[in-house]
């Protein structure tokens, strides 16, 4: 109920921004902009290029705002939620932010010609950023689930949570294009706002914060000033950042640093591609919002099926190590990126999600590995650090992908996907190292088993 309405409104927001860029900022007129929206661009290629370039440049700074403020919040919110036991607020704030964004989009639709695309995008991004956005929502949900989950079942249950989030994408994308054509901007934003309101009521009235977390007795809050002091506590900041540099057995510090590197190499290209995917298929294959909606739904359904297959078969039944899931997932991603980079037809574009069907367990494997490297009392902090690294990626990768897309627009628009493949190769090597370490750990554990009565240690080793 969070991901689905967010995605439902996302495509409508992109079309609203494209329409404003064409009609309001560039002033091309109804004939040109209507033709571009209906994908009848044969006589308007120059105008389409100008719209694409304007939107790409706006989205570059949008990503900085969208991730910069949540990055600051992530420095403190994980340790704060550990100390106070307040996981629920980490879920409620992003819901409020998305609801308010829908209201602002309705206002910007009503004031269509009065508000240019730059201000529309700014209002679209600033409220979710101030309330934490998706990153804080994920921190809250994963921390809440980790509070009630054992290590033995964590990979599988985190996988189910990720799968539930993933399912929201095809539902939202499948409905967005159709509803936009039938109900228009007002209808789509109104439905999304209603879903967020229902979600808020469910979280507020049905979920309860746990009370056993560390230092719970020290969290009495007396007024706003006291709250701000406790939230922006630099000791908590040191504790959160110190997780990555804290020494421990079996190269703990190195392993956590490699996990965070893997997060960068996975989420960076993912965020970069999301930033340009719609305008890429719109330009390269002349797709409209309905075609893109159908493709996105198809892609995410395959993604969900692959994730379910991986966690149920490889993880639950076969007991495969997290690193194996990661290697399979990242290899699948590389193959899919190569397919779409050189795609010339719609069929070839549709082949890409099929090739990378197993690319759904990278984040699951990374989260599971990270959670098993720390003590139970450090779970909130490690997820905060995980989320912090994730929030920083669009700051770096979204401008890179936008600039590369504009630079290669008339040469190879799919060059951005070659960049994704290049970034993913080191991620495969990281998972390979983790698998090697896992085998070494298992061997050492077997050697530590005491010999049975009457047998010598040498005999036991052999």
N, C-alpha and C positions, 0 to 999 in steps of 0.2 A: 504493500500500500504506500510505499515511499518511492521506490524505483519506477513503478508503472506510471503514476501521474507525472513524475518528473520527465520521463521519456516522452509521454504523451504530449506534453507542452513543448518539448525541445524542438521538434520539427516545425511546429507552428511558429515558434519564436524565430527560428532560422529564416522561414519564409517571410515573416513580418520584417525582419531586418533587411533581407534582400529587396523586398518591395519598397521599403523606405529609402534604401540606398539609391534605387532606380528613380523613384518618383520625386522624393523630397530633396536629397542631396545633389544628385546629378541632373534632375529636372528633365528627364527624357520624354515625359508625356505618357498619356494613357495607351496610345497605340503601341509604342515600343515596349513598355513595361508589361502590358497584358500579353503581348506576343512572347516575351521572354518567360513569363510565368507559365504560359501554356506550352513552352518549349518549341515554339515556332520561331526559331532564331536565324533562319537562313539569310535574311536580309539585315540582321542586326548583330553580327558577330563582334563588331567594334564596341557596341554598347554593352554586350555581355562581358567582354574582357574588362571594361572599366568597372562594371559592377563587381566582378570577381576580385579585382585588385583592391577596391575600396573595402569590401567585406573582409578580405584576408588581412589587411592592415589593421582594421578595427579589432578583429578577433585576436590579433597578436597582443595588444595591450589589455584586452579583456581577460585573457588568460593570466596575465600578471596580477590583476586585481583578484581574480577568482581564486588564486592560490596563495597570494602573498599574505593576506589577512588570516586565512585559515592556518597557514604555516606558523604565524605568531601564536595563534591560539593553541595549536598542537604542542607547543613547547611547554605549556603549563597544564593543559586540561587532563592529560592522562594521570599525572601524579595527584592532581586535585581530586579527581574522581576516586582514586585509590584511597586517599585520606578521608574523604567524606562518605564514601560508599554510594555516591550519587551517579549511577549510570543512566538513570532515566532522563535526566536533564540533557544529557548528550544526545539523546534521541529526539527530545521535544523541540529544542532550539532549531535544528535544521528543518523540521516540519513547519515551524512558524515562518522561517525564512522563505521557504518555497511557496507557502500560501500567500505571503505578502507580495512575492514576485508575480504570481498569477494576477493579483489585483492591480499591480502596476502595469502589467502587459495589457490588461483590459482598458486601463486609462490611456495608455499610449496608442491603442487601436482607435479609441474614441477621438483622441487628439492627433490623428494621423499626420496631417500636414503641418501641424504646429511644432512637432517634436522631431528633430533630425535623428538619423540612425545612431550617431555617437551618444546622444543622451538616452536613447532607448536602450542601447546596450549597457550603458553605465547603470541605469536603474535596474536592469535585468540582473546585473552581476553583483551589485554592492550589498544588497540585503542578504542573499545567501552567503556571501563571504563573511559578513559580520556575525552571522549566526552559525558559522562553522561548516556549512555545506555538507556534501556527501561524505567528506573525510571524517568529520565529527560524528556523523550518523554511523559510519562503519566502525569507528572506535567504540562507540557506545554499544552497538549490537554484538561485536566480537568480544568485547570485554565482559558484557553481561552473560554471554554464552559460556565463556571461559570460567566464569565464577561458579558455574553449576556443572562443569564437565571434567571428567577425569582424563589423565594423559592417554590412557589406553583407547578411549573412544574419541579423542579430540580431533584427529585428522578427518574421521568420517563425519562427525557432527559439524565441524567447520565447513566441510565440503557441502553438506546439506544446506547450511546457511548461505554459502556462496551460490549454490544452485537456485535457491529461492529468490535471491537477488537477481540472478541472471534471467530467471523466468519472467521477471517484470519487464525486461527489455523487449522481447518479442510481442508481449501483450500490448505494451505501450506503442511500439512501432507499428504493429499491425493495425491498430485502431487509429493512429494519428492521421495518416494520409486520407483515409476515408472520411473520418469525422471532420477534418479540415475542409474537405470539399462540400460536405453536407451542411455543417453547422457554422463554418467560418471561424474566425479568430475568437469571437465572443464565446461560442459554444465549447471550443477546445479548452480555453483557459478557465471557463466556468466549471467544466467537469473536473479538471485537474484540481482546482481550488476546493471543490466539494470532497474529493478523495483525500486531500491533505487534512481537511477538517475532521473527517471520520477517523483517519489515522491518529490524529492528535488525541481525540477522545479515547481511542483504544489504549494507546500507550499510557495516557494520564490515569485512566480509571482501572485498567486491568493489570498492568505490570507494577511490581513492587521492587524497590531498591533493596539490596541485601545489606545486612547490618553488621556483618562479621569482619569487614575489611579492616586493614591495619589503621591504627590511630583514630578509630571512629570516635573515641571518647573525647578527642581534642578539637572537635569540629563545630562547637557552638558558634553561631554567627550572630553578631549584634550590629545590625545596620549595614548600609552599603559600603562604607569605608572599610569596615572590618572584612567584609566579603572580598573586596578588591585586593586587600593586603594578603588575604589567605590564598586567593586565586593566583595572583602574580607573585608567588613566593619563589625567590631565586634559589633557595635551597632545593625546592622541588625541581627547578630547572636543572640544577647540578646533578640531582639524582637521576633524572630522565636521561640526560646526555651521558652520564657516567656509565649507563648500562652497556654502551658500545665499547667502553674502554676498561671495564672491570675484568680483572684477571680471574681465571677459573680453570678447572681441570679440562684436559683434552682440548687445548687451544680454543677455549671459549671465546676469547676476545677476537681471534682471527675468524672464527666461525660466524660470529655476529656481524662483523664487518663485511664478510662475504655475502651474508644474507641481505644486508642493506645494499650492497652493490648489485645483487640480483634484483632487488626491488627497483633500483634505478633503471636497470637495463630492460626490465619488463614493463613497468608503468610509464616510463618515458616515451617509448615508441607508441604505446597504446593511446596515451593522451594526445600525442602529436597527430596520429591518424584520425582520431575522433574530431580533431579540430578542422580537418580539411576534407573528410570523406564525402560529405554531401556535395560540396561544391566541386569535388573531383569528378564524381559520377555525373553530376549535372552538366559539366563542361565536356568531359571526354565521351560520354555515351548518350547525352541529350535526355537524361532521365528527369522526370518530374517528381513531385513529392510522393505520389502514389507508387510509382515504380521503386523509388528508394525505400519506401516503407515496406513494400513486399520483400525486397531483397534483405533489408535489415532483419525482418521477422524470420525469414528463411535462415539467415546466417546465425541468428541467436538461438533458434530452435536446434540447429545442428550443434551449436556450442553447448547447449544444455544437455542434449543427448550424449555428447562426448564426455562431458563432465560427470554425468550420472554413471556412464559406463566405467569411467576411470576410477571413481571413488568406490563404486560398489564391487567391481571385479578386481582391479589391481590392488586397491587398499584393503577392502574388507575381506574379500574371499582369498586372494592370493597373499595378502600380507606384505605387499611390496613396500620397500622403503620410500620415504618421501622424495628422496633424490631421484629415484626411478621415475616417479610421476613427473617430476620437473624436467628430466631429460626428454621424455616422450613429448611433453607439452611444448617445450621450446623448439625441438626439432620440427614438430608439426607446424609451428608458427613460421619458421624460416621458409618451409616449402610453400605455405600459403601466400606469404609475402612475395615470393618470386613469381607465382602464378599471376597475381593481380597487377604486379608491376608492369608486366608485358602483355596484359590482356588487351585484345582488340575488339572483342565481341561481348555481347551480354552473357552468352553461354560461358565464356572463359571467366568472366567476373563471378558467375555463380559456382564455378569450379573451385575457387579459392577457399570458401568456407568448408567445402567438403574435404579438401586436402588438409586443412588445419582443424579438423573436427575435434582432435584431442587437445587443442590449445585452450584448455579451460582449468587446468590444475596447477599452473605455475604459481599463482598467488596463494592457492591453498597449501601447496607444498612449502612455500616460503614462510607463511604464517605458522604452519605446524612445526617446522624446523626451529623457528625463532622461539616459539613457546616452550619447546622442550630443552632449550639451552639455559633457561633461567629458572629461578625458584618460583614457587607458587605466589609468593608475595610480590613478585616483580612483573607479573603478567600485564597489569595495567600500564606500567611504564614502558615495557617493551612494545606493546601495541601502539602506544603513543609515539614512540620513536619510529616504528614502522610507518604509522600514518604520517608523521612529520616528513619522512623521506619521500613518501608518496605524494604529498602535497607540493613538494618542491619541484617535482618533475615537470609539470606543465609550465612552470616559470622558465625552465631551460628549454624544453623540447617544443612547446607550442610555437614560440617565435621562430625556432630553427625550421620546423616543418612548414610554417606559413611562408617564410622567406624562400625556402628551397622550392616550394610549389610555384610561387610566382616566378622564380628565376627559370624554372624548367617547363613552364606552362606550354610553350610552343615547341619544345624539344622532346621531352619525355615526361608527361604529367605524373606518371607512375613512379618517378625516381624516388619519391618519398618512401615508397615501400621497399626499395632496395636499401635505403638507409635503415629501415626497421630490421631487415634481415641481418645487416652488418652489426647492429647493436645487440642482436639476440645471440650471435655466435658465442661471445664470452659468457653469456648466461648458461649455455649448454656446458661449457667447460667448468663453470662453478658447480653445477649439479653433479658433474662427473667427479669432481674432487670430493664432494660430500659423500657420494656413493663409495668411493675408495676409503674414506675415513670411517664410514659405517661398517664396511667389511672388516677393517682393522679393529674397530671397537668390539665387534662381535667375536673376533678371534681372541682378543685380550680377555674378554669376559669368559670365554670357554676355558682359557688357561687358568683363570682365577678359581675355577670350581675345585674344591678340595678333593683329593683322591679318596676312593672308597676304601674300606677296611681291608687290609692285606695286600694292597697294591702300592707300589712305589710311585713317587711323583713322576719319574721318568716314564713309567709305563702308562700313567694317566695322560701325559702329553702326547705320547705316540698314538 
